[in-house]
Amino acid sequence: MSPETLIYTLLYLLFSACVIYPPIEFISSGVTIPTLFSSLLGSESEQFVVYHIKRSILTLFIYSLLPLGYILGLWFFNYSEEIIVLWSLDKSFFWQLFTTTCFILPLLALYQIKNWSSDNWKYHPIAVNISKFCNNNSSWLSVASDINIEFRRIDKITIQTNAICKVIATENWIIKVTPLTIFLAYQSDATLEVNQSDTYNMSADNSGQVQYVNIEIKSSRENVIPFIIRLNALDFRDLQDRVARTITVLPNVVFHKSLMDKFVDTFKEVIAENPRYITQQELDNCIGCMQIQANVKLQKVCIDNPDNEVCATCYCRPMWCIDCMARWFASRQEGEQPDTWLSSKCTCPMCRAKFCVLDVCIVQDQ
């Protein structure tokens, strides 16, 4: 293989990967299969099920054309001698198999699409999945009509979990959309369980992290295959607010359900290193939540920095729990810059004395 052909091969592999799993640049530029062929697919909001049946068919056919596109590209760039090499009988069986497969795959895709189209698309994977929710021998089209109606409503939520998958929660349905099919669960029949969480550091100093959770959705209906949705932990609350079922979190799974929850945990870790405030006075319940006893006291222990605002002395008695203090601290910061929250300052909720995280001390009985 010549150097030019090798470069072409690498570029075509990169292009194919971007078609199958489009990066952000392709998505923002509209270079994706649904966007490029939007005139053929129609409107998702008007005919949700039909739209995704068309999209899956088009996606399958385009995927099947990618190997053939490589061969045609060799012709287009005048590398016809490479085609001769590929077809040469005295060359390896691998190349012969590859070139033959390039022409067979589109034919197989068309044959599969023809089979799916039988009896008004009854055998398409999307129709098959929908038909499992039919009652009293009704048609899958009636269930599809109900899904279409619910998708048109404004109270649904759509969460893009990655470049090619998204999760949709309507009043009664939880839907996972993938390139070639959709998975469904009727909420009243489903159980949702968080069974795994993964945390990834976005920088070397661990200042930025992203956390993902796996939610397994099981249906009590017969033959409905369980499926897993993987989403950013910050999107968990949006999904939880929309679904009618309780999302169970396994005891061994720890994750931050929101940016505020993540900050509260980090705030606690930092405060644990501060000096303790020792007292003998009887403490009341936190005036923020009224649920647990006040357990933090603001006292100036940080060192003044002339270049920054100086913290003040707070004379208030302990009246807040650490969770409420953390939420108060976060609420006084710039919402657009969460990475600066811990290094910022805040004012006491009562006397307005300025303090930093180093001045928040855990109360300890003498």
C-alpha positions as CSV (number, residue, x, y, z in Angstrom):
1,M,0.0,0.0,0.0
2,S,1.4,3.4,-1.0
3,P,1.9,6.2,1.5
4,E,-0.9,8.2,-0.2
5,T,-3.3,5.3,0.2
6,L,-2.3,4.8,3.8
7,I,-3.1,8.5,4.5
8,Y,-6.4,8.2,2.7
9,T,-7.2,5.1,4.7
10,L,-6.5,6.7,8.0
11,L,-8.6,9.8,7.1
12,Y,-11.5,7.7,5.9
13,L,-11.4,5.7,9.2
14,L,-11.5,9.0,11.1
15,F,-14.4,10.2,8.9
16,S,-16.3,6.9,9.5
17,A,-15.9,7.2,13.2
18,C,-17.3,10.7,13.1
19,V,-20.3,9.5,11.1
20,I,-21.0,6.7,13.6
21,Y,-20.2,8.7,16.7
22,P,-20.2,12.4,15.7
23,P,-18.1,14.8,17.8
24,I,-19.3,18.1,19.2
25,E,-18.0,19.9,16.1
26,F,-20.0,17.8,13.7
27,I,-23.2,18.1,15.9
28,S,-22.9,21.9,16.1
29,S,-22.3,22.2,12.4
30,G,-25.3,20.0,11.6
31,V,-23.2,17.2,10.0
32,T,-25.2,14.3,11.4
33,I,-27.5,11.8,9.8
34,P,-30.7,13.2,11.3
35,T,-29.8,16.8,10.4
36,L,-28.6,16.2,6.9
37,F,-31.6,14.1,6.0
38,S,-34.2,16.1,8.0
39,S,-36.3,16.6,4.9
40,L,-36.7,12.9,4.5
41,L,-37.3,12.1,8.1
42,G,-40.0,14.7,8.8
43,S,-40.7,16.1,12.3
44,E,-39.9,14.2,15.4
45,S,-42.5,16.2,17.4
46,E,-45.4,15.4,15.1
47,Q,-44.7,11.6,14.4
48,F,-42.2,10.5,17.0
49,V,-42.4,6.7,16.3
50,V,-42.5,7.0,12.5
51,Y,-39.6,9.5,12.6
52,H,-37.4,7.1,14.5
53,I,-38.3,4.2,12.3
54,K,-37.2,6.2,9.3
55,R,-34.1,7.4,11.1
56,S,-33.1,3.9,12.1
57,I,-33.5,2.6,8.5
58,L,-31.5,5.5,7.1
59,T,-28.8,5.0,9.7
60,L,-28.5,1.3,9.0
61,F,-28.2,1.9,5.3
62,I,-25.6,4.6,5.6
63,Y,-23.6,2.5,8.0
64,S,-23.6,-0.3,5.4
65,L,-22.3,2.1,2.7
66,L,-19.2,3.1,4.7
67,P,-17.0,0.2,3.6
68,L,-18.1,0.6,0.0
69,G,-17.4,4.3,0.2
70,Y,-13.8,3.5,1.0
71,I,-13.5,1.5,-2.2
72,L,-15.2,4.2,-4.3
73,G,-12.9,6.8,-2.7
74,L,-9.9,4.9,-4.0
75,W,-11.4,5.3,-7.5
76,F,-12.2,8.9,-7.0
77,F,-8.7,9.8,-5.9
78,N,-7.2,7.9,-8.9
79,Y,-5.9,5.0,-6.8
80,S,-7.4,2.5,-9.2
81,E,-4.3,0.3,-9.0
82,E,-5.1,-0.3,-5.3
83,I,-8.5,-1.6,-6.4
84,I,-6.8,-4.0,-8.7
85,V,-4.5,-5.1,-5.9
86,L,-7.5,-5.7,-3.7
87,W,-9.2,-7.9,-6.3
88,S,-6.1,-9.7,-7.5
89,L,-6.5,-13.4,-7.1
90,D,-2.9,-13.9,-5.9
91,K,-3.4,-11.5,-3.0
92,S,-4.5,-12.4,0.5
93,F,-7.9,-13.9,1.3
94,F,-8.5,-11.0,3.7
95,W,-8.5,-8.4,1.0
96,Q,-10.8,-10.5,-1.2
97,L,-13.2,-11.0,1.6
98,F,-13.1,-7.3,2.5
99,T,-13.9,-6.0,-1.0
100,T,-16.6,-8.6,-1.5
101,T,-18.2,-7.6,1.9
102,C,-18.1,-3.9,0.8
103,F,-20.6,-4.7,-2.0
104,I,-22.6,-7.2,0.0
105,L,-23.3,-5.1,3.1
106,P,-25.6,-2.6,1.3
107,L,-27.5,-5.4,-0.3
108,L,-28.0,-7.1,3.1
109,A,-29.1,-3.8,4.6
110,L,-31.7,-3.4,1.9
111,Y,-32.9,-6.9,2.4
112,Q,-33.2,-6.3,6.2
113,I,-35.1,-3.1,5.5
114,K,-37.5,-5.0,3.2
115,N,-38.2,-7.6,5.9
116,W,-38.8,-4.8,8.4
117,S,-41.3,-3.1,6.1
118,S,-43.6,-6.2,5.9
119,D,-47.1,-5.7,7.3
120,N,-46.8,-2.0,7.9
121,W,-43.4,-2.2,9.6
122,K,-44.7,-4.7,12.1
123,Y,-41.3,-6.5,12.3
124,H,-39.1,-3.4,12.8
125,P,-37.3,-3.5,16.1
126,I,-39.0,-0.4,17.3
127,A,-42.5,-1.8,16.4
128,V,-41.5,-5.1,18.1
129,N,-40.5,-3.3,21.3
130,I,-43.7,-1.2,21.3
131,S,-45.9,-4.3,20.6
132,K,-44.9,-5.8,24.0
133,F,-47.0,-3.1,25.6
134,C,-50.2,-3.9,23.7
135,N,-53.3,-4.9,25.7
136,N,-56.2,-7.0,24.6
137,N,-54.6,-7.9,21.3
138,S,-54.5,-4.3,20.2
139,S,-52.2,-3.1,17.4
140,W,-48.7,-1.6,18.1
141,L,-49.9,1.4,16.1
142,S,-52.4,2.3,18.9
143,V,-49.6,2.3,21.5
144,A,-47.4,4.3,19.1
145,S,-50.2,6.8,18.8
146,D,-50.2,7.3,22.6
147,I,-46.5,7.7,22.6
148,N,-46.7,10.3,19.8
149,I,-49.3,12.3,21.8
150,E,-47.3,12.3,25.0
151,F,-44.1,13.3,23.2
152,R,-45.9,16.4,21.9
153,R,-46.6,17.7,25.4
154,I,-44.4,20.3,26.9
155,D,-44.0,18.5,30.2
156,K,-41.7,15.9,28.9
157,I,-37.9,16.0,29.4
158,T,-35.2,15.1,27.0
159,I,-31.7,14.3,28.2
160,Q,-28.9,13.9,25.7
161,T,-26.7,11.2,27.3
162,N,-24.1,11.1,24.6
163,A,-23.7,12.0,20.9
164,I,-25.9,9.2,19.7
165,C,-28.2,8.3,22.6
166,K,-30.8,10.3,24.5
167,V,-33.4,9.6,27.2
168,I,-37.0,10.9,27.0
169,A,-39.4,10.8,30.0
170,T,-43.0,11.6,29.3
171,E,-46.0,11.4,31.7
172,N,-46.2,7.6,31.3
173,W,-43.1,6.4,29.3
174,I,-39.4,6.2,29.7
175,I,-37.7,6.0,26.3
176,K,-34.1,5.4,25.4
177,V,-33.3,6.4,21.8
178,T,-30.3,4.7,20.1
179,P,-29.1,4.8,16.5
180,L,-31.0,1.7,15.3
181,T,-33.9,1.3,17.8
182,I,-35.6,2.6,20.9
183,F,-36.1,0.9,24.3
184,L,-39.3,1.6,26.3
185,A,-40.7,1.1,29.7
186,Y,-44.1,2.0,31.0
187,Q,-43.6,3.9,34.2
188,S,-46.3,2.1,36.2
189,D,-44.8,-1.2,35.3
190,A,-41.1,-0.2,35.8
191,T,-38.6,-0.2,38.5
192,L,-35.6,2.1,38.4
193,E,-32.4,1.3,40.2
194,V,-29.1,3.2,40.3
195,N,-26.5,0.3,40.3
196,Q,-23.2,2.1,39.4
197,S,-21.5,5.5,39.5
198,D,-18.3,6.5,37.9
199,T,-16.3,9.7,38.7
200,Y,-13.8,11.1,36.3
201,N,-11.2,13.9,37.0
202,M,-11.2,16.6,34.4
203,S,-7.9,18.1,35.5
204,A,-4.7,16.9,37.1
205,D,-5.4,18.7,40.4
206,N,-8.9,17.1,40.7
207,S,-10.5,20.6,40.8
208,G,-13.0,19.5,38.2
209,Q,-14.9,16.2,38.2
210,V,-17.7,14.7,36.3
211,Q,-19.8,11.9,37.5
212,Y,-22.0,9.4,35.6
213,V,-24.6,7.0,37.0
214,N,-26.1,3.9,35.4
215,I,-29.8,3.4,36.0
216,E,-31.2,0.0,35.2
217,I,-34.9,0.1,34.1
218,K,-36.8,-3.2,34.5
219,S,-40.4,-3.8,33.4
220,S,-42.7,-6.2,35.0
221,R,-44.2,-7.0,31.6
222,E,-43.3,-10.2,30.0
223,N,-40.6,-10.3,27.4
224,V,-39.6,-6.6,27.9
225,I,-35.8,-6.6,28.1
226,P,-34.3,-4.4,30.9
227,F,-32.1,-1.6,29.6
228,I,-29.6,0.8,31.2
229,I,-29.4,4.5,30.8
230,R,-26.2,6.3,31.6
231,L,-26.4,9.9,32.3
232,N,-24.5,12.7,34.0
233,A,-25.3,12.8,37.8
234,L,-26.3,16.5,37.4
235,D,-29.2,15.3,35.2
236,F,-30.4,12.8,37.8
237,R,-32.7,15.3,39.5
238,D,-34.4,16.3,36.2
239,L,-35.2,12.7,35.5
240,Q,-36.3,12.0,39.1
241,D,-38.7,15.0,39.0
242,R,-40.3,13.7,35.8
243,V,-40.8,10.0,36.5
244,A,-43.6,8.8,38.8
245,R,-41.6,5.9,40.2
246,T,-39.0,6.1,42.9
247,I,-35.4,5.7,41.7
248,T,-33.8,3.3,44.1
249,V,-30.1,3.9,44.9
250,L,-28.2,0.8,45.9
251,P,-26.4,1.2,49.3
252,N,-22.9,0.8,47.7
253,V,-23.5,3.6,45.2
254,V,-22.6,7.2,46.2
255,F,-23.1,10.1,43.8
256,H,-23.9,13.8,43.7
257,K,-27.4,14.3,42.6
258,S,-26.8,18.0,41.8
259,L,-24.0,20.5,41.8
260,M,-25.1,21.7,45.2
261,D,-24.9,18.1,46.6
262,K,-21.4,17.9,45.2
263,F,-20.4,21.2,46.8
264,V,-21.9,20.2,50.2
265,D,-19.7,17.0,50.2
266,T,-16.6,18.9,49.3
267,F,-17.4,21.6,51.9
268,K,-17.6,19.0,54.6
269,E,-14.3,17.5,53.6
270,V,-12.6,20.9,53.9
271,I,-14.3,21.8,57.2
272,A,-13.2,18.6,58.7
273,E,-9.6,19.8,58.7
274,N,-10.5,23.1,60.5
275,P,-10.0,23.5,64.3
276,R,-12.9,22.4,66.5
277,Y,-15.1,24.8,68.5
278,I,-15.4,23.5,72.0
279,T,-18.4,24.5,74.0
280,Q,-20.6,23.5,77.0
281,Q,-23.7,25.3,76.0
282,E,-26.9,23.5,75.1
283,L,-27.5,23.8,71.4
284,D,-30.9,24.1,69.6
285,N,-31.9,22.6,66.3
286,C,-30.5,24.2,63.1
287,I,-32.7,27.2,62.3
288,G,-32.2,26.5,58.6
289,C,-33.7,22.9,58.4
290,M,-35.0,22.5,62.0
291,Q,-34.2,18.8,61.6
292,I,-30.8,18.3,63.3
293,Q,-28.9,20.0,66.1
294,A,-26.7,22.9,65.1
295,N,-23.1,21.7,64.8
296,V,-21.0,24.5,63.3
297,K,-19.7,27.8,64.6
298,L,-18.2,30.7,62.7
299,Q,-15.0,31.9,64.3
300,K,-12.1,33.7,62.7
301,V,-9.1,31.4,62.4
302,C,-7.8,32.3,59.0
303,I,-4.8,34.5,58.3
304,D,-5.5,37.9,56.9
305,N,-4.3,38.6,53.4
306,P,-3.9,42.3,52.6
307,D,-4.6,41.7,48.9
308,N,-8.0,40.2,49.6
309,E,-11.1,41.1,51.7
310,V,-10.4,40.5,55.4
311,C,-12.6,38.1,57.3
312,A,-14.4,39.5,60.4
313,T,-15.2,38.0,63.8
314,C,-18.6,36.5,64.2
315,Y,-20.2,36.6,67.7
316,C,-23.3,34.5,66.9
317,R,-23.8,31.3,68.9
318,P,-23.9,28.0,66.9
319,M,-27.3,28.0,65.1
320,W,-26.6,26.2,61.9
321,C,-25.9,22.6,60.8
322,I,-23.0,22.0,58.4
323,D,-25.3,21.1,55.5
324,C,-27.4,24.3,55.7
325,M,-24.2,26.4,56.2
326,A,-22.7,24.8,53.0
327,R,-25.9,25.6,51.1
328,W,-26.0,29.1,52.4
329,F,-22.3,29.6,51.4
330,A,-22.9,28.3,47.9
331,S,-26.0,30.4,47.4
332,R,-23.9,33.6,47.9
333,Q,-21.4,32.7,45.2
334,E,-21.3,33.2,41.5
335,G,-23.5,30.5,40.0
336,E,-21.5,30.5,36.7
337,Q,-18.2,29.8,38.4
338,P,-18.5,26.8,40.8
339,D,-14.8,26.2,40.7
340,T,-14.2,29.4,42.7
341,W,-16.8,28.8,45.4
342,L,-14.4,27.3,48.0
343,S,-11.9,30.1,47.6
344,S,-14.5,32.8,47.9
345,K,-16.0,34.4,51.0
346,C,-19.5,34.7,52.4
347,T,-21.4,36.6,55.1
348,C,-22.9,35.2,58.3
349,P,-26.6,34.6,57.8
350,M,-27.4,36.5,61.0
351,C,-24.8,39.3,61.7
352,R,-23.4,39.6,58.2
353,A,-19.8,39.1,59.3
354,K,-17.6,38.1,56.4
355,F,-16.0,34.6,56.6
356,C,-14.3,32.0,54.5
357,V,-14.4,28.2,54.6
358,L,-11.4,28.2,57.0
359,D,-13.6,30.0,59.6
360,V,-16.3,27.3,59.7
361,C,-15.6,25.1,62.7
362,I,-17.4,21.9,63.8
363,V,-18.9,22.2,67.3
364,Q,-17.5,19.7,69.8
365,D,-18.8,19.1,73.4
366,Q,-16.3,19.7,76.1
